[in-house]
């Protein structure tokens, strides 16, 4: 992260392409940077000038009297690669390329980018840009942009892919007195991307929230993976708020499955942002509205809102906005209505919205808010004020501010009016109460608050413990996919598609190939009627559209007739289609619902898992939701809940009973496991997936293969943007006293085991691990321990089973620092398993993982009285550095 810091707090800056020519970008950038000349050294670079303004100008980077920490380049694109090389030779750490004319200029521009990257990697430099506006760091008095305005200091980091939109936002924020901890235009993201900057500002004490204008996550899967890892890493502490334009359904002409046709770019990004714990908003103003409130611990626990107003019309608008966006008007209890009736006029609304009428005094507002928020059905309140009656805006604002400090539920205000009301709004701003001019804005922000709280809750909800299934027999299936592609077939037939499903524990009907009428009749008779007949053709994906599906065939004669009709229909639909025959399989009739489960892979965002209403009308209704693998039980359930179909499945519909949701959870997790293991899968369809009482069966399946992934023999998990459960670290081990444990990475499902381990530690063991005796063990704490990103953290637990009871008897943890150079580790062993070699074994595993991840060292902070840990460190080759009378640091160079 030190090199990223050089962009924002450099001690010296070289401006390559600086000029004093009127209207030139090089002049504007230099003028903006010169403002900070008291804070840093500034070196203009231009071979055609001796001086620019009152600064000595240098002909090139090599001639500078010292190494500039940051170089800002504003020269023609063709000159940039050589300048980058010169910066590398000089020892510059960071380069900001404002120049345009790179990949947007075609093949020549892409070639320039490749040379720049080559130089950057050779000399270990970081690059922002090219084709960017620049960066502003107000607290460091740095403005390295060509914007005509600068930003005032604040607590918001704004990251934008678009320079033009960045300048517009800067103007907008300046006019509203909104400050920034940093303002960054990323441009083409040749090197530094959103993931790098979230990591930097996530750890930045000046930054409270991170706002992003995002057009795409980058050029390849690595960018998306870094974004996901960084955003998830800081989701608990700093909200990431994103606006992503382009809410449209992309063209799906090339899709070969229902899933491919239904999952567009926007659904992808929704799934990515939800899994990252980020909030997606719709308008620029929403970015800053959310930034002002999402840092607060006062977040709504439900969408149930109370509206308190002194005017009926605005309350109606607020209600419409609430309902249309999926919020709910809280149902006030009889006790609340009775309590309100004691002090409100007889003709008050006696319901939510709570209309306290136009002549309400400030005290009436406060009593109404206080009484309403006490109702357990109410999760928050929007208070609407319109200028009328004798209560002045400032009187109302002062009264509400005083009360707001006492409540744990969020209060948002809509103060409607101009001059006098504007002063009241400022009073709210100064006291951190979200305030808006119109009620619709307040409603929108409240629901974003709820979405943020809900996202975090869902991400860190403890899943039910599904069986840990390791190592499905998949190698023979990989040979099958390779042979299929080699034969020119990227669409697997139904039989091979279902082999993939059944291998991963997903029940399926069994298709049997018949090449002619006689074989079809024979197979149907052997299977037992009724049967289903489907066309088998590598050229026909949607069989029903071609007349390639015949249901409920009950006799030999019907099979014979169906075969003839199908051949005619398919030949008419696609005369050039290759036909291998038909498949015959048992007709399943005893089910209640037809669903669809699928997957689609994007080259930048990786695969998603889709679930929704299935059958032949799936593409018409498009009632689907998507999630990012890997999935566990709770993440699978969240996908189900996002569909309209979920209500029917969970409650039943007419004569149809509710389904066993646990079976659907398991099915999605099994599909996730399949997708994790097979980067070769481009699209997957299970449609219909039929569900009945304690039964889930795939009646049809199709798999579209990724030809490039098969040919390149793609890395097993290289297609994922979230690292899956690392099964390679699972191993049995025997303690010195003979007790057998299973050493494995921790999972979110392990929260109960982790709680039991910590709760049963002796006071001494607890203090040695946590530096104090830990008594209050919260869910939030345990999710931090169990729900980890395996990309930047690893925790190995020792699972011991005796008398059919599982225990966690030890944990070793390695947390990699941002930048990935070093890592902090810690170990705790259950008291009855200490001095059995377990601490040594887990430490050794962590050392191996650290080396595998390319760390240069690992360290731990240890109490000096913890002789056991210090002796273990000495045995493992750690050096010991005394920090104080109480603590030491142990370090192992790798």
Secondary structure as the mmCIF struct_conf table of DSSP 4:
data_model
#
loop_
_struct_conf.conf_type_id
_struct_conf.id
_struct_conf.beg_label_comp_id
_struct_conf.beg_label_asym_id
_struct_conf.beg_label_seq_id
_struct_conf.end_label_comp_id
_struct_conf.end_label_asym_id
_struct_conf.end_label_seq_id
HELX_RH_AL_P HELX_RH_AL_P1 UNK A 2 UNK A 8
BEND BEND1 UNK A 9 UNK A 9
BEND BEND2 UNK A 11 UNK A 11
STRN STRN1 UNK A 12 UNK A 16
TURN_TY1_P TURN_TY1_P1 UNK A 17 UNK A 17
TURN_TY1_P TURN_TY1_P2 UNK A 22 UNK A 23
HELX_RH_AL_P HELX_RH_AL_P2 UNK A 25 UNK A 34
TURN_TY1_P TURN_TY1_P3 UNK A 35 UNK A 39
BEND BEND3 UNK A 40 UNK A 40
STRN STRN2 UNK A 41 UNK A 45
TURN_TY1_P TURN_TY1_P4 UNK A 47 UNK A 48
BEND BEND4 UNK A 50 UNK A 50
STRN STRN3 UNK A 51 UNK A 52
TURN_TY1_P TURN_TY1_P5 UNK A 53 UNK A 54
STRN STRN4 UNK A 55 UNK A 58
BEND BEND5 UNK A 59 UNK A 60
HELX_RH_3T_P HELX_RH_3T_P1 UNK A 61 UNK A 63
BEND BEND6 UNK A 64 UNK A 66
BEND BEND7 UNK A 69 UNK A 69
STRN STRN5 UNK A 70 UNK A 73
BEND BEND8 UNK A 75 UNK A 75
HELX_RH_AL_P HELX_RH_AL_P3 UNK A 77 UNK A 90
TURN_TY1_P TURN_TY1_P6 UNK A 91 UNK A 91
STRN STRN6 UNK A 94 UNK A 97
BEND BEND9 UNK A 102 UNK A 102
HELX_RH_3T_P HELX_RH_3T_P2 UNK A 103 UNK A 105
HELX_RH_AL_P HELX_RH_AL_P4 UNK A 107 UNK A 123
TURN_TY1_P TURN_TY1_P7 UNK A 124 UNK A 124
STRN STRN7 UNK A 126 UNK A 129
BEND BEND10 UNK A 130 UNK A 131
STRN STRN8 UNK A 134 UNK A 137
HELX_RH_3T_P HELX_RH_3T_P3 UNK A 138 UNK A 140
TURN_TY1_P TURN_TY1_P8 UNK A 141 UNK A 141
STRN STRN9 UNK A 142 UNK A 145
BEND BEND11 UNK A 148 UNK A 149
STRN STRN10 UNK A 153 UNK A 160
BEND BEND12 UNK A 161 UNK A 161
HELX_RH_AL_P HELX_RH_AL_P5 UNK A 163 UNK A 175
TURN_TY1_P TURN_TY1_P9 UNK A 176 UNK A 177
STRN STRN11 UNK A 180 UNK A 185
TURN_TY1_P TURN_TY1_P10 UNK A 187 UNK A 188
BEND BEND13 UNK A 190 UNK A 191
HELX_RH_AL_P HELX_RH_AL_P6 UNK A 194 UNK A 202
BEND BEND14 UNK A 203 UNK A 203
TURN_TY1_P TURN_TY1_P11 UNK A 205 UNK A 206
BEND BEND15 UNK A 208 UNK A 208
STRN STRN12 UNK A 209 UNK A 214
BEND BEND16 UNK A 215 UNK A 215
BEND BEND17 UNK A 217 UNK A 217
BEND BEND18 UNK A 219 UNK A 220
HELX_RH_AL_P HELX_RH_AL_P7 UNK A 221 UNK A 234
TURN_TY1_P TURN_TY1_P12 UNK A 235 UNK A 237
BEND BEND19 UNK A 238 UNK A 238
STRN STRN13 UNK A 240 UNK A 244
BEND BEND20 UNK A 248 UNK A 248
TURN_TY1_P TURN_TY1_P13 UNK A 253 UNK A 254
BEND BEND21 UNK A 257 UNK A 257
HELX_RH_AL_P HELX_RH_AL_P8 UNK A 258 UNK A 262
HELX_RH_AL_P HELX_RH_AL_P9 UNK A 265 UNK A 276
TURN_TY1_P TURN_TY1_P14 UNK A 277 UNK A 277
STRN STRN14 UNK A 279 UNK A 281
BEND BEND22 UNK A 282 UNK A 283
HELX_RH_AL_P HELX_RH_AL_P10 UNK A 284 UNK A 291
TURN_TY1_P TURN_TY1_P15 UNK A 292 UNK A 295
BEND BEND23 UNK A 296 UNK A 297
BEND BEND24 UNK A 301 UNK A 303
STRN STRN15 UNK A 304 UNK A 309
BEND BEND25 UNK A 310 UNK A 310
HELX_RH_AL_P HELX_RH_AL_P11 UNK A 312 UNK A 324
TURN_TY1_P TURN_TY1_P16 UNK A 325 UNK A 326
STRN STRN16 UNK A 328 UNK A 329
HELX_RH_AL_P HELX_RH_AL_P12 UNK A 334 UNK A 341
TURN_TY1_P TURN_TY1_P17 UNK A 342 UNK A 343
BEND BEND26 UNK A 344 UNK A 344
TURN_TY1_P TURN_TY1_P18 UNK A 346 UNK A 347
BEND BEND27 UNK A 348 UNK A 348
BEND BEND28 UNK A 350 UNK A 353
STRN STRN17 UNK A 354 UNK A 355
TURN_TY1_P TURN_TY1_P19 UNK A 358 UNK A 359
HELX_RH_AL_P HELX_RH_AL_P13 UNK A 362 UNK A 374
BEND BEND29 UNK A 375 UNK A 375
TURN_TY1_P TURN_TY1_P20 UNK A 376 UNK A 377
STRN STRN18 UNK A 380 UNK A 386
BEND BEND30 UNK A 387 UNK A 387
BEND BEND31 UNK A 389 UNK A 390
HELX_RH_AL_P HELX_RH_AL_P14 UNK A 393 UNK A 404
TURN_TY1_P TURN_TY1_P21 UNK A 405 UNK A 406
BEND BEND32 UNK A 408 UNK A 409
STRN STRN19 UNK A 410 UNK A 416
BEND BEND33 UNK A 418 UNK A 418
HELX_RH_AL_P HELX_RH_AL_P15 UNK A 419 UNK A 430
TURN_TY1_P TURN_TY1_P22 UNK A 431 UNK A 432
STRN STRN20 UNK A 435 UNK A 436
BEND BEND34 UNK A 437 UNK A 438
HELX_RH_AL_P HELX_RH_AL_P16 UNK A 439 UNK A 459
TURN_TY1_P TURN_TY1_P23 UNK A 460 UNK A 460
HELX_LH_PP_P HELX_LH_PP_P1 UNK A 461 UNK A 464
BEND BEND35 UNK A 473 UNK A 473
HELX_RH_AL_P HELX_RH_AL_P17 UNK A 475 UNK A 486
TURN_TY1_P TURN_TY1_P24 UNK A 487 UNK A 488
STRN STRN21 UNK A 491 UNK A 491
HELX_RH_AL_P HELX_RH_AL_P18 UNK A 494 UNK A 503
TURN_TY1_P TURN_TY1_P25 UNK A 504 UNK A 505
STRN STRN22 UNK A 508 UNK A 508
STRN STRN23 UNK A 512 UNK A 514
BEND BEND36 UNK A 515 UNK A 516
HELX_RH_AL_P HELX_RH_AL_P19 UNK A 517 UNK A 527
BEND BEND37 UNK A 529 UNK A 530
STRN STRN24 UNK A 531 UNK A 536
TURN_TY1_P TURN_TY1_P26 UNK A 538 UNK A 539
BEND BEND38 UNK A 541 UNK A 541
TURN_TY1_P TURN_TY1_P27 UNK A 543 UNK A 543
HELX_RH_3T_P HELX_RH_3T_P4 UNK A 544 UNK A 546
TURN_TY1_P TURN_TY1_P28 UNK A 547 UNK A 547
STRN STRN25 UNK A 549 UNK A 553
BEND BEND39 UNK A 555 UNK A 555
HELX_RH_AL_P HELX_RH_AL_P20 UNK A 556 UNK A 573
TURN_TY1_P TURN_TY1_P29 UNK A 575 UNK A 576
STRN STRN26 UNK A 581 UNK A 586
HELX_LH_PP_P HELX_LH_PP_P2 UNK A 587 UNK A 588
BEND BEND40 UNK A 592 UNK A 592
STRN STRN27 UNK A 593 UNK A 602
TURN_TY1_P TURN_TY1_P30 UNK A 603 UNK A 605
STRN STRN28 UNK A 606 UNK A 613
BEND BEND41 UNK A 615 UNK A 615
TURN_TY1_P TURN_TY1_P31 UNK A 616 UNK A 617
HELX_RH_AL_P HELX_RH_AL_P21 UNK A 618 UNK A 621
STRN STRN29 UNK A 624 UNK A 628
BEND BEND42 UNK A 629 UNK A 630
HELX_RH_AL_P HELX_RH_AL_P22 UNK A 633 UNK A 641
TURN_TY1_P TURN_TY1_P32 UNK A 642 UNK A 642
BEND BEND43 UNK A 643 UNK A 643
TURN_TY1_P TURN_TY1_P33 UNK A 644 UNK A 644
HELX_RH_AL_P HELX_RH_AL_P23 UNK A 645 UNK A 651
STRN STRN30 UNK A 653 UNK A 653
TURN_TY1_P TURN_TY1_P34 UNK A 654 UNK A 655
STRN STRN31 UNK A 656 UNK A 656
HELX_LH_PP_P HELX_LH_PP_P3 UNK A 657 UNK A 659
HELX_RH_AL_P HELX_RH_AL_P24 UNK A 661 UNK A 677
TURN_TY1_P TURN_TY1_P35 UNK A 679 UNK A 680
STRN STRN32 UNK A 681 UNK A 692
TURN_TY1_P TURN_TY1_P36 UNK A 693 UNK A 694
STRN STRN33 UNK A 695 UNK A 698
BEND BEND44 UNK A 699 UNK A 699
STRN STRN34 UNK A 701 UNK A 705
HELX_RH_AL_P HELX_RH_AL_P25 UNK A 707 UNK A 712
TURN_TY1_P TURN_TY1_P37 UNK A 713 UNK A 713
TURN_TY1_P TURN_TY1_P38 UNK A 716 UNK A 719
BEND BEND45 UNK A 721 UNK A 722
HELX_RH_3T_P HELX_RH_3T_P5 UNK A 727 UNK A 729
STRN STRN35 UNK A 731 UNK A 734
TURN_TY1_P TURN_TY1_P39 UNK A 736 UNK A 737
BEND BEND46 UNK A 738 UNK A 738
STRN STRN36 UNK A 740 UNK A 745
HELX_RH_3T_P HELX_RH_3T_P6 UNK A 748 UNK A 750
HELX_RH_AL_P HELX_RH_AL_P26 UNK A 751 UNK A 759
TURN_TY1_P TURN_TY1_P40 UNK A 760 UNK A 760
BEND BEND47 UNK A 761 UNK A 761
HELX_RH_AL_P HELX_RH_AL_P27 UNK A 763 UNK A 770
BEND BEND48 UNK A 771 UNK A 772
HELX_RH_AL_P HELX_RH_AL_P28 UNK A 779 UNK A 786
BEND BEND49 UNK A 787 UNK A 787
TURN_TY1_P TURN_TY1_P41 UNK A 790 UNK A 792
STRN STRN37 UNK A 793 UNK A 802
TURN_TY1_P TURN_TY1_P42 UNK A 803 UNK A 804
STRN STRN38 UNK A 805 UNK A 816
HELX_LH_PP_P HELX_LH_PP_P4 UNK A 817 UNK A 817
TURN_TY1_P TURN_TY1_P43 UNK A 818 UNK A 819
BEND BEND50 UNK A 820 UNK A 821
STRN STRN39 UNK A 822 UNK A 829
HELX_RH_3T_P HELX_RH_3T_P7 UNK A 831 UNK A 833
TURN_TY1_P TURN_TY1_P44 UNK A 834 UNK A 835
BEND BEND51 UNK A 836 UNK A 837
HELX_RH_AL_P HELX_RH_AL_P29 UNK A 838 UNK A 852
TURN_TY1_P TURN_TY1_P45 UNK A 853 UNK A 854
BEND BEND52 UNK A 856 UNK A 856
STRN STRN40 UNK A 857 UNK A 863
TURN_TY1_P TURN_TY1_P46 UNK A 864 UNK A 865
HELX_RH_AL_P HELX_RH_AL_P30 UNK A 867 UNK A 876
TURN_TY1_P TURN_TY1_P47 UNK A 877 UNK A 877
STRN STRN41 UNK A 879 UNK A 882
BEND BEND53 UNK A 884 UNK A 886
STRN STRN42 UNK A 887 UNK A 893
#
